[in-house]
Amino acid sequence: MALRSICRSLRKNKSILPMCNPCSHLHSHSTSFGFKEVREDEKSRMVGNVFTSVASSYDLMNDLMSGGLHRLWKERLISKLNPFPGIKHLDVAGGTGDVAFRILENINNVGSRAMRDNRDDSIPEETQIYVCDINPHMLNVGKKRAQERGLAEDKSLIWVEGDAEALKFEDNSMDGYTIAFGIRNVTHIEKALAEANRVLKRGGRFLCLELSHVELPVLKQLYDYYSFSVIPAMGELVAGDRESYQYLVESIRRFPPQDKFAKMIAEAGFQKVEYENLVGGVVAIHSGIKF
């Protein structure tokens, strides 16, 4: 797992990307929906339809598509976050609650150890984990999962329907921000990054877990075959929806490469931007701090 600093990308050629680059459409009146070009005002509706369709089978498909590895990737994400009792955290595009539940479990474990070791009577501030998703069907899946886990009445979990590009939270209000497998689905990535920076407190950490670009040629060939031949067929077999999973694999290829995305994070105002490739770049965790 290679850890790379944004400084490396800034030392490279700083010329404007050619127009044929798929990322060049981010600032135009059209945008990508998989390999298709659609109007910006259509993309949100189309992505919404995808996640409404896949909501009930989303976590099962994540397990099947990644061979369960997404669980390890999310654990790695949370280890970088290093959550603490009393944290005020925002998990965006996290409707099914998978990341939020792991953060809460981590905090509860830390809190239990702290209570055993703490000799004073100080009580940490109440932990608040906001699960924000634009799709109400995904949020309903998360709420159902919370109930199954006995967390339905846990006041630390707060479910919010909201848009990553126009968050409903105050400036400088969050200690941490995570987004897992969600940022490639927004219409304007730069707006989502600006909103992340806005809501974070100074010293707050931004973390993004996203499917990314494989660099090793042999692994890339295998990954491309698996993505385009196996995943859509799996989606049709398990979820009865081939088209949605065809979009999902196409959207990965249209997402900016690791260095380019790191540069976008830095341009949004974050410092100490870096990323870590997992499984040769199949996924990457990007991070930055708001100073």
C-alpha positions as CSV (number, residue, x, y, z in Angstrom):
1,M,0.0,0.0,0.0
2,A,1.7,3.1,-1.3
3,L,1.1,6.4,0.5
4,R,1.6,9.4,-1.7
5,S,1.6,13.1,-1.0
6,I,-0.2,15.7,-3.1
7,C,3.2,17.4,-3.3
8,R,4.2,14.7,-5.9
9,S,1.3,15.7,-8.2
10,L,2.1,19.4,-7.9
11,R,5.6,18.8,-9.0
12,K,4.3,17.2,-12.2
13,N,3.2,18.9,-15.4
14,K,0.7,21.6,-14.4
15,S,-0.8,22.1,-17.9
16,I,-4.5,22.0,-18.3
17,L,-6.0,18.6,-18.9
18,P,-6.9,17.9,-22.5
19,M,-10.6,18.2,-23.5
20,C,-10.8,14.4,-24.2
21,N,-10.2,13.7,-20.5
22,P,-13.5,12.5,-18.9
23,C,-13.0,14.8,-16.0
24,S,-13.1,17.9,-18.2
25,H,-16.9,17.8,-18.2
26,L,-17.2,18.5,-14.5
27,H,-17.4,22.3,-15.0
28,S,-19.6,22.3,-18.1
29,H,-23.4,22.2,-18.6
30,S,-23.2,18.5,-19.3
31,T,-21.8,15.8,-17.0
32,S,-21.1,12.1,-17.1
33,F,-23.6,9.4,-16.1
34,G,-21.3,6.4,-16.5
35,F,-20.1,6.6,-20.1
36,K,-23.1,8.7,-21.2
37,E,-23.2,12.5,-21.3
38,V,-26.3,14.0,-19.7
39,R,-27.5,17.4,-18.6
40,E,-26.4,18.4,-15.1
41,D,-30.0,18.8,-14.0
42,E,-30.7,15.2,-15.0
43,K,-27.8,13.4,-13.3
44,S,-29.1,13.8,-9.7
45,R,-32.4,12.2,-10.7
46,M,-30.7,9.4,-12.6
47,V,-28.3,8.6,-9.8
48,G,-31.3,8.8,-7.4
49,N,-33.1,6.2,-9.5
50,V,-30.0,3.9,-9.4
51,F,-29.8,3.9,-5.6
52,T,-33.5,3.6,-5.1
53,S,-33.3,0.5,-7.2
54,V,-30.2,-1.0,-5.4
55,A,-30.9,0.1,-1.8
56,S,-32.4,-3.1,-0.5
57,S,-29.4,-5.2,-1.8
58,Y,-26.7,-2.6,-1.5
59,D,-24.7,-4.1,1.4
60,L,-25.1,-7.7,0.1
61,M,-23.8,-6.6,-3.3
62,N,-20.9,-4.8,-1.7
63,D,-20.0,-8.1,0.1
64,L,-20.3,-10.1,-3.1
65,M,-18.5,-7.6,-5.4
66,S,-15.5,-7.1,-3.1
67,G,-15.4,-10.6,-1.6
68,G,-16.0,-8.9,1.7
69,L,-12.9,-6.7,1.4
70,H,-15.0,-3.5,1.7
71,R,-15.3,-4.3,5.4
72,L,-11.5,-4.1,5.7
73,W,-11.3,-1.0,3.6
74,K,-13.9,0.8,5.8
75,E,-12.0,-0.3,8.9
76,R,-8.9,1.3,7.5
77,L,-10.8,4.4,6.8
78,I,-12.0,4.6,10.4
79,S,-8.5,3.9,11.7
80,K,-7.3,7.0,9.9
81,L,-10.2,9.0,11.3
82,N,-9.3,7.9,14.9
83,P,-12.7,8.9,16.3
84,F,-13.1,9.8,20.0
85,P,-15.9,10.0,22.5
86,G,-17.7,13.4,22.1
87,I,-16.9,13.7,18.4
88,K,-19.3,15.5,16.1
89,H,-19.0,13.7,12.8
90,L,-20.6,13.8,9.4
91,D,-20.8,10.7,7.2
92,V,-22.0,11.7,3.7
93,A,-23.6,9.3,1.3
94,G,-23.7,6.9,4.2
95,G,-27.4,6.0,4.1
96,T,-27.1,2.3,5.0
97,G,-25.2,3.2,8.1
98,D,-22.3,0.9,7.5
99,V,-19.5,3.5,8.2
100,A,-21.5,5.2,11.0
101,F,-22.0,1.9,12.8
102,R,-18.3,1.2,12.7
103,I,-17.4,4.6,13.9
104,L,-19.9,4.3,16.8
105,E,-18.5,0.8,17.7
106,N,-15.0,2.2,17.7
107,I,-15.9,5.1,19.9
108,N,-17.8,2.9,22.4
109,N,-14.7,0.6,22.6
110,V,-12.5,3.7,23.2
111,G,-15.0,5.0,25.8
112,S,-15.1,1.8,27.7
113,R,-11.3,1.7,28.0
114,A,-11.3,5.3,29.0
115,M,-13.8,4.8,31.7
116,R,-11.7,1.9,33.2
117,D,-8.6,4.0,33.1
118,N,-10.0,7.5,34.0
119,R,-9.6,8.5,37.6
120,D,-11.5,11.8,37.4
121,D,-15.3,12.3,37.1
122,S,-15.2,14.3,33.9
123,I,-17.9,13.3,31.4
124,P,-17.1,13.6,27.6
125,E,-19.5,15.6,25.4
126,E,-22.2,13.6,23.7
127,T,-21.1,11.9,20.6
128,Q,-23.0,12.9,17.5
129,I,-22.7,11.0,14.2
130,Y,-24.8,12.4,11.4
131,V,-25.6,10.0,8.6
132,C,-26.4,12.2,5.6
133,D,-27.8,10.8,2.3
134,I,-29.7,12.3,-0.5
135,N,-31.7,9.1,-1.1
136,P,-34.5,8.4,1.5
137,H,-34.6,4.7,0.5
138,M,-30.9,4.3,1.5
139,L,-31.6,6.0,4.8
140,N,-34.6,3.7,5.5
141,V,-32.3,0.7,5.0
142,G,-29.9,2.3,7.5
143,K,-32.6,2.9,10.0
144,K,-33.8,-0.6,9.7
145,R,-30.3,-1.9,10.2
146,A,-29.9,0.3,13.3
147,Q,-33.1,-1.2,14.7
148,E,-31.8,-4.7,14.1
149,R,-28.6,-3.8,15.9
150,G,-30.5,-2.4,18.9
151,L,-29.4,1.1,18.0
152,A,-32.8,2.6,17.0
153,E,-32.9,4.7,20.2
154,D,-29.3,5.6,20.2
155,K,-29.1,9.4,20.2
156,S,-25.6,9.4,18.9
157,L,-26.9,8.4,15.5
158,I,-28.7,11.2,13.6
159,W,-30.2,10.4,10.2
160,V,-30.4,13.4,7.7
161,E,-31.7,13.5,4.2
162,G,-29.4,16.0,2.4
163,D,-27.3,16.8,-0.6
164,A,-23.5,16.6,-0.5
165,E,-23.3,19.8,-2.6
166,A,-25.5,21.8,-0.3
167,L,-25.2,20.5,3.3
168,K,-27.6,21.7,5.9
169,F,-25.0,22.1,8.6
170,E,-23.3,25.2,10.0
171,D,-19.8,26.4,9.2
172,N,-17.0,25.0,11.3
173,S,-19.4,22.5,13.1
174,M,-17.9,19.1,12.5
175,D,-14.8,17.3,13.8
176,G,-14.7,14.8,11.0
177,Y,-16.2,14.1,7.6
178,T,-16.2,10.8,5.8
179,I,-17.7,9.8,2.4
180,A,-17.3,6.2,1.2
181,F,-18.1,5.1,-2.3
182,G,-20.3,8.2,-2.8
183,I,-18.4,11.2,-4.2
184,R,-18.1,9.9,-7.7
185,N,-21.9,10.0,-7.9
186,V,-22.3,13.7,-7.2
187,T,-22.8,16.1,-10.1
188,H,-20.1,18.6,-9.0
189,I,-17.3,17.0,-7.1
190,E,-15.7,20.4,-6.4
191,K,-18.9,21.7,-4.8
192,A,-19.0,18.6,-2.5
193,L,-15.4,19.2,-1.5
194,A,-16.1,22.9,-0.8
195,E,-19.0,21.9,1.4
196,A,-16.9,19.4,3.3
197,N,-14.3,22.1,4.0
198,R,-17.0,24.6,5.0
199,V,-18.6,22.4,7.7
200,L,-15.4,21.1,9.2
201,K,-13.8,22.8,12.2
202,R,-10.2,23.9,12.0
203,G,-8.2,20.8,12.6
204,G,-11.0,18.6,11.3
205,R,-10.2,15.7,9.0
206,F,-11.7,14.9,5.6
207,L,-11.6,11.3,4.5
208,C,-12.8,9.8,1.3
209,L,-12.9,6.0,0.4
210,E,-13.6,5.5,-3.3
211,L,-13.1,3.0,-6.0
212,S,-10.2,4.3,-8.1
213,H,-7.7,3.5,-10.8
214,V,-5.4,0.4,-11.1
215,E,-2.0,1.2,-12.4
216,L,-0.4,-2.3,-12.8
217,P,-1.2,-3.4,-16.4
218,V,-1.8,-7.0,-15.6
219,L,-4.0,-6.3,-12.6
220,K,-5.8,-3.6,-14.6
221,Q,-6.8,-6.1,-17.3
222,L,-8.2,-8.5,-14.8
223,Y,-10.0,-5.7,-13.0
224,D,-11.5,-4.4,-16.2
225,Y,-12.8,-7.9,-17.1
226,Y,-14.2,-8.4,-13.7
227,S,-15.8,-5.0,-13.6
228,F,-17.5,-5.1,-17.0
229,S,-18.2,-8.8,-17.4
230,V,-18.9,-10.1,-13.9
231,I,-20.3,-7.2,-11.8
232,P,-23.3,-6.3,-14.1
233,A,-24.2,-10.0,-14.4
234,M,-24.0,-10.3,-10.7
235,G,-26.2,-7.3,-10.3
236,E,-28.8,-8.9,-12.6
237,L,-28.7,-12.2,-10.8
238,V,-28.8,-11.0,-7.2
239,A,-30.5,-7.6,-7.4
240,G,-32.4,-8.0,-10.7
241,D,-30.8,-4.8,-12.0
242,R,-28.0,-5.1,-14.6
243,E,-28.2,-1.5,-15.7
244,S,-27.6,0.1,-12.3
245,Y,-24.4,-1.9,-11.8
246,Q,-23.3,-1.2,-15.3
247,Y,-23.5,2.5,-14.4
248,L,-21.6,1.9,-11.2
249,V,-18.6,0.3,-12.9
250,E,-18.7,2.9,-15.7
251,S,-18.7,5.7,-13.1
252,I,-15.5,4.4,-11.6
253,R,-13.7,4.8,-14.9
254,R,-15.0,8.4,-15.2
255,F,-13.8,9.4,-11.7
256,P,-10.6,11.4,-11.6
257,P,-7.3,9.4,-11.1
258,Q,-5.8,9.5,-7.6
259,D,-3.3,12.4,-8.2
260,K,-6.0,14.5,-10.0
261,F,-8.5,14.0,-7.2
262,A,-5.9,14.8,-4.5
263,K,-5.2,18.1,-6.3
264,M,-8.9,18.8,-6.3
265,I,-9.0,18.3,-2.5
266,A,-6.1,20.7,-2.1
267,E,-7.8,23.3,-4.3
268,A,-10.9,23.0,-2.0
269,G,-8.7,24.4,0.8
270,F,-7.4,21.3,2.6
271,Q,-3.9,20.9,3.8
272,K,-1.7,17.8,4.2
273,V,-3.5,16.1,1.4
274,E,-2.5,12.5,0.7
275,Y,-3.8,9.2,-0.5
276,E,-3.3,5.5,0.1
277,N,-3.9,2.9,-2.6
278,L,-5.4,-0.4,-1.5
279,V,-5.3,-3.6,-3.6
280,G,-3.2,-1.9,-6.2
281,G,-5.5,1.1,-6.6
282,V,-8.8,-0.7,-6.8
283,V,-9.7,1.6,-4.0
284,A,-8.0,4.6,-2.5
285,I,-8.4,6.6,0.7
286,H,-7.8,10.3,0.3
287,S,-7.4,12.5,3.3
288,G,-6.9,16.2,4.1
289,I,-7.0,18.5,7.1
290,K,-8.7,21.9,7.4
291,F,-6.3,24.4,8.9
